[in-house]
Amino acid sequence: MPAELHIASLVVHVLPRRVPALAAWIGQLPGARVHAHNALGKLVVTLEAGHERGLLDVLGRIQRAAGVLSATLVYQCVDSLDAMNEELSP
C-alpha cells in the first residue's frame, strides 16, 4: 500500500484559565498544530499523521487532558503522499 497522509481539524474547548498551558502542550504533540485560540477557551487545531491510528492516539490524548471540556473532529482527509505532493496545473 502506498504511504498515506492523514489530516484532521479539531475544535477544542478548554477551561479558559487553561488556554495558554493547553495550547502550548497541544502544539508539542506529534503532528499537532494550534492555529488559533481565544480567552474563552476555544482552540483550532490540525493533526497530521502517516496513519489513522496516529491521529486517533493524539486526539485521545487531547480529549483526556485535564482542563479539556471537548475535542471535536471537524474534518478528516486521507490521501496517498504521492497525490498530496502533486503539482496542480493552473
Backbone as JSON Lines, residues from 0, in Angstrom:
{"i":0,"aa":"M","n":[0.85,-1.17,0.0],"ca":[0.0,0.0,0.0],"c":[0.9,1.24,0.0]}
{"i":1,"aa":"P","n":[0.56,2.26,-0.81],"ca":[1.38,3.47,-0.83],"c":[1.27,4.25,0.49]}
{"i":2,"aa":"A","n":[2.32,5.01,0.78],"ca":[2.32,5.82,2.0],"c":[1.18,6.83,1.96]}
{"i":3,"aa":"E","n":[0.58,7.07,3.11],"ca":[-0.58,7.97,3.21],"c":[-0.27,9.14,4.12]}
{"i":4,"aa":"L","n":[-1.08,10.18,3.96],"ca":[-1.07,11.3,4.89],"c":[-2.5,11.51,5.36]}
{"i":5,"aa":"H","n":[-2.68,11.49,6.67],"ca":[-3.98,11.74,7.29],"c":[-3.93,13.14,7.9]}
{"i":6,"aa":"I","n":[-4.95,13.94,7.6],"ca":[-5.05,15.29,8.13],"c":[-6.42,15.43,8.77]}
{"i":7,"aa":"A","n":[-6.45,16.03,9.96],"ca":[-7.72,16.25,10.65],"c":[-7.7,17.65,11.27]}
{"i":8,"aa":"S","n":[-8.89,18.24,11.36],"ca":[-9.01,19.51,12.08],"c":[-9.97,19.3,13.24]}
{"i":9,"aa":"L","n":[-9.69,20.01,14.32],"ca":[-10.46,19.88,15.56],"c":[-10.81,21.25,16.1]}
{"i":10,"aa":"V","n":[-11.94,21.31,16.8],"ca":[-12.23,22.43,17.67],"c":[-12.14,21.87,19.08]}
{"i":11,"aa":"V","n":[-11.29,22.49,19.88],"ca":[-11.06,22.02,21.24],"c":[-11.56,23.1,22.2]}
{"i":12,"aa":"H","n":[-12.45,22.71,23.1],"ca":[-12.93,23.63,24.14],"c":[-12.25,23.26,25.45]}
{"i":13,"aa":"V","n":[-11.66,24.27,26.09],"ca":[-10.94,24.04,27.34],"c":[-11.4,25.07,28.38]}
{"i":14,"aa":"L","n":[-11.07,24.8,29.62],"ca":[-11.34,25.78,30.67],"c":[-10.55,27.05,30.33]}
{"i":15,"aa":"P","n":[-11.19,28.21,30.37],"ca":[-10.5,29.45,29.98],"c":[-9.17,29.67,30.68]}
{"i":16,"aa":"R","n":[-9.07,29.34,31.95],"ca":[-7.81,29.56,32.67],"c":[-6.7,28.64,32.18]}
{"i":17,"aa":"R","n":[-7.03,27.58,31.43],"ca":[-6.05,26.6,30.96],"c":[-5.63,26.83,29.5]}
{"i":18,"aa":"V","n":[-6.19,27.88,28.86],"ca":[-5.88,28.1,27.44],"c":[-4.38,28.17,27.16]}
{"i":19,"aa":"P","n":[-3.62,29.04,27.82],"ca":[-2.2,29.13,27.48],"c":[-1.44,27.8,27.64]}
{"i":20,"aa":"A","n":[-1.66,27.13,28.75],"ca":[-0.94,25.88,29.02],"c":[-1.34,24.79,28.04]}
{"i":21,"aa":"L","n":[-2.64,24.65,27.78],"ca":[-3.08,23.59,26.87],"c":[-2.72,23.89,25.42]}
{"i":22,"aa":"A","n":[-2.77,25.15,25.02],"ca":[-2.36,25.5,23.65],"c":[-0.89,25.14,23.45]}
{"i":23,"aa":"A","n":[-0.06,25.45,24.43],"ca":[1.37,25.11,24.33],"c":[1.58,23.59,24.33]}
{"i":24,"aa":"W","n":[0.87,22.89,25.21],"ca":[1.02,21.44,25.3],"c":[0.56,20.75,24.01]}
{"i":25,"aa":"I","n":[-0.6,21.14,23.5],"ca":[-1.11,20.53,22.26],"c":[-0.13,20.78,21.12]}
{"i":26,"aa":"G","n":[0.42,21.98,21.05],"ca":[1.37,22.29,19.99],"c":[2.64,21.45,20.01]}
{"i":27,"aa":"Q","n":[2.93,20.81,21.14],"ca":[4.1,19.94,21.26],"c":[3.8,18.48,20.93]}
{"i":28,"aa":"L","n":[2.52,18.13,20.77],"ca":[2.17,16.74,20.45],"c":[2.58,16.42,19.02]}
{"i":29,"aa":"P","n":[2.93,15.16,18.73],"ca":[3.37,14.79,17.39],"c":[2.31,15.12,16.33]}
{"i":30,"aa":"G","n":[2.69,15.92,15.33],"ca":[1.81,16.24,14.21],"c":[0.73,17.26,14.52]}
{"i":31,"aa":"A","n":[0.73,17.85,15.71],"ca":[-0.32,18.79,16.1],"c":[0.14,20.22,15.9]}
{"i":32,"aa":"R","n":[-0.81,21.07,15.52],"ca":[-0.54,22.5,15.38],"c":[-1.77,23.27,15.84]}
{"i":33,"aa":"V","n":[-1.56,24.23,16.72],"ca":[-2.65,25.11,17.17],"c":[-2.62,26.34,16.29]}
{"i":34,"aa":"H","n":[-3.7,26.56,15.54],"ca":[-3.77,27.67,14.6],"c":[-4.35,28.93,15.22]}
{"i":35,"aa":"A","n":[-5.23,28.76,16.19],"ca":[-5.85,29.91,16.84],"c":[-6.4,29.48,18.19]}
{"i":36,"aa":"H","n":[-6.51,30.45,19.09],"ca":[-7.18,30.22,20.38],"c":[-7.66,31.56,20.9]}
{"i":37,"aa":"N","n":[-8.63,31.49,21.8],"ca":[-9.12,32.74,22.4],"c":[-9.27,32.57,23.91]}
{"i":38,"aa":"A","n":[-9.51,33.67,24.57],"ca":[-9.59,33.68,26.03],"c":[-10.81,32.94,26.56]}
{"i":39,"aa":"L","n":[-11.79,32.67,25.7],"ca":[-13.0,31.95,26.13],"c":[-12.79,30.44,26.19]}
{"i":40,"aa":"G","n":[-11.64,29.96,25.68],"ca":[-11.35,28.54,25.78],"c":[-11.52,27.75,24.51]}
{"i":41,"aa":"K","n":[-11.57,28.41,23.36],"ca":[-11.69,27.69,22.09],"c":[-10.35,27.68,21.38]}
{"i":42,"aa":"L","n":[-9.98,26.49,20.86],"ca":[-8.75,26.32,20.11],"c":[-9.08,25.66,18.77]}
{"i":43,"aa":"V","n":[-8.39,26.08,17.72],"ca":[-8.48,25.45,16.41],"c":[-7.17,24.71,16.2]}
{"i":44,"aa":"V","n":[-7.26,23.4,15.96],"ca":[-6.1,22.53,15.92],"c":[-6.14,21.67,14.66]}
{"i":45,"aa":"T","n":[-4.97,21.45,14.04],"ca":[-4.87,20.43,13.0],"c":[-3.91,19.35,13.45]}
{"i":46,"aa":"L","n":[-4.17,18.15,12.97],"ca":[-3.32,16.99,13.23],"c":[-2.91,16.38,11.91]}
{"i":47,"aa":"E","n":[-1.68,15.91,11.82],"ca":[-1.2,15.18,10.65],"c":[-0.5,13.93,11.15]}
{"i":48,"aa":"A","n":[-0.73,12.82,10.42],"ca":[-0.08,11.56,10.78],"c":[0.0,10.69,9.53]}
{"i":49,"aa":"G","n":[0.89,9.72,9.59],"ca":[1.06,8.8,8.48],"c":[0.04,7.67,8.45]}
{"i":50,"aa":"H","n":[-0.76,7.57,9.51],"ca":[-1.79,6.53,9.57],"c":[-2.9,6.98,10.51]}
{"i":51,"aa":"E","n":[-4.06,6.36,10.36],"ca":[-5.23,6.72,11.16],"c":[-4.99,6.56,12.65]}
{"i":52,"aa":"R","n":[-4.29,5.51,13.02],"ca":[-4.03,5.25,14.44],"c":[-3.29,6.43,15.1]}
{"i":53,"aa":"G","n":[-2.37,7.03,14.36],"ca":[-1.64,8.18,14.89],"c":[-2.55,9.34,15.19]}
{"i":54,"aa":"L","n":[-3.5,9.61,14.29],"ca":[-4.47,10.68,14.55],"c":[-5.31,10.37,15.77]}
{"i":55,"aa":"L","n":[-5.8,9.16,15.84],"ca":[-6.68,8.77,16.96],"c":[-5.94,8.81,18.29]}
{"i":56,"aa":"D","n":[-4.67,8.43,18.29],"ca":[-3.89,8.48,19.53],"c":[-3.76,9.91,20.05]}
{"i":57,"aa":"V","n":[-3.42,10.83,19.16],"ca":[-3.25,12.23,19.58],"c":[-4.6,12.82,19.98]}
{"i":58,"aa":"L","n":[-5.64,12.54,19.2],"ca":[-6.98,13.03,19.56],"c":[-7.37,12.52,20.94]}
{"i":59,"aa":"G","n":[-7.13,11.27,21.22],"ca":[-7.45,10.71,22.53],"c":[-6.68,11.38,23.66]}
{"i":60,"aa":"R","n":[-5.4,11.67,23.42],"ca":[-4.6,12.35,24.44],"c":[-5.17,13.73,24.73]}
{"i":61,"aa":"I","n":[-5.58,14.43,23.68],"ca":[-6.17,15.76,23.86],"c":[-7.47,15.65,24.64]}
{"i":62,"aa":"Q","n":[-8.33,14.71,24.26],"ca":[-9.63,14.56,24.92],"c":[-9.5,14.24,26.4]}
{"i":63,"aa":"R","n":[-8.45,13.52,26.78],"ca":[-8.28,13.09,28.18],"c":[-7.49,14.08,29.03]}
{"i":64,"aa":"A","n":[-6.98,15.14,28.43],"ca":[-6.14,16.09,29.17],"c":[-6.96,16.87,30.19]}
{"i":65,"aa":"A","n":[-6.36,17.11,31.33],"ca":[-7.02,17.91,32.38],"c":[-7.3,19.3,31.86]}
{"i":66,"aa":"G","n":[-8.53,19.73,32.01],"ca":[-8.93,21.06,31.56],"c":[-9.59,21.08,30.2]}
{"i":67,"aa":"V","n":[-9.54,19.97,29.47],"ca":[-10.22,19.89,28.18],"c":[-11.67,19.49,28.41]}
{"i":68,"aa":"L","n":[-12.58,20.3,27.89],"ca":[-14.01,20.01,28.02],"c":[-14.49,19.15,26.86]}
{"i":69,"aa":"S","n":[-13.98,19.42,25.64],"ca":[-14.31,18.61,24.48],"c":[-13.29,18.84,23.39]}
{"i":70,"aa":"A","n":[-13.1,17.84,22.56],"ca":[-12.26,17.94,21.37],"c":[-13.05,17.26,20.26]}
{"i":71,"aa":"T","n":[-13.53,18.07,19.33],"ca":[-14.45,17.59,18.31],"c":[-13.79,17.58,16.94]}
{"i":72,"aa":"L","n":[-13.85,16.44,16.28],"ca":[-13.33,16.31,14.92],"c":[-14.25,17.07,13.97]}
{"i":73,"aa":"V","n":[-13.68,18.0,13.21],"ca":[-14.45,18.81,12.28],"c":[-14.27,18.3,10.85]}
{"i":74,"aa":"Y","n":[-13.05,17.88,10.53],"ca":[-12.73,17.46,9.16],"c":[-11.62,16.43,9.22]}
{"i":75,"aa":"Q","n":[-11.68,15.46,8.3],"ca":[-10.62,14.47,8.2],"c":[-10.44,14.11,6.75]}
{"i":76,"aa":"C","n":[-9.19,14.02,6.33],"ca":[-8.86,13.71,4.94],"c":[-7.73,12.7,4.94]}
{"i":77,"aa":"V","n":[-7.76,11.8,3.98],"ca":[-6.64,10.87,3.8],"c":[-6.4,10.72,2.3]}
{"i":78,"aa":"D","n":[-5.14,10.71,1.95],"ca":[-4.76,10.5,0.56],"c":[-3.34,9.97,0.54]}
{"i":79,"aa":"S","n":[-2.93,9.49,-0.61],"ca":[-1.55,9.0,-0.72],"c":[-0.6,10.19,-0.69]}
{"i":80,"aa":"L","n":[0.61,9.96,-0.23],"ca":[1.61,11.02,-0.22],"c":[1.89,11.49,-1.64]}
{"i":81,"aa":"D","n":[1.87,10.57,-2.6],"ca":[2.08,10.96,-3.99],"c":[1.02,11.95,-4.45]}
{"i":82,"aa":"A","n":[-0.24,11.68,-4.14],"ca":[-1.32,12.57,-4.55],"c":[-1.22,13.92,-3.82]}
{"i":83,"aa":"M","n":[-0.84,13.88,-2.56],"ca":[-0.72,15.14,-1.8],"c":[0.4,16.02,-2.32]}
{"i":84,"aa":"N","n":[1.43,15.4,-2.89],"ca":[2.59,16.15,-3.36],"c":[2.53,16.53,-4.84]}
{"i":85,"aa":"E","n":[1.45,16.15,-5.53],"ca":[1.32,16.5,-6.95],"c":[1.21,18.0,-7.12]}
{"i":86,"aa":"E","n":[1.86,18.5,-8.14],"ca":[1.74,19.91,-8.5],"c":[0.42,20.1,-9.23]}
{"i":87,"aa":"L","n":[-0.3,21.14,-8.87],"ca":[-1.54,21.45,-9.54],"c":[-1.26,22.38,-10.72]}
{"i":88,"aa":"S","n":[-1.86,22.09,-11.85],"ca":[-1.69,22.94,-13.03],"c":[-2.66,24.1,-12.96]}
{"i":89,"aa":"P","n":[-2.21,25.29,-13.41],"ca":[-3.13,26.44,-13.39],"c":[-4.23,26.29,-14.41]}
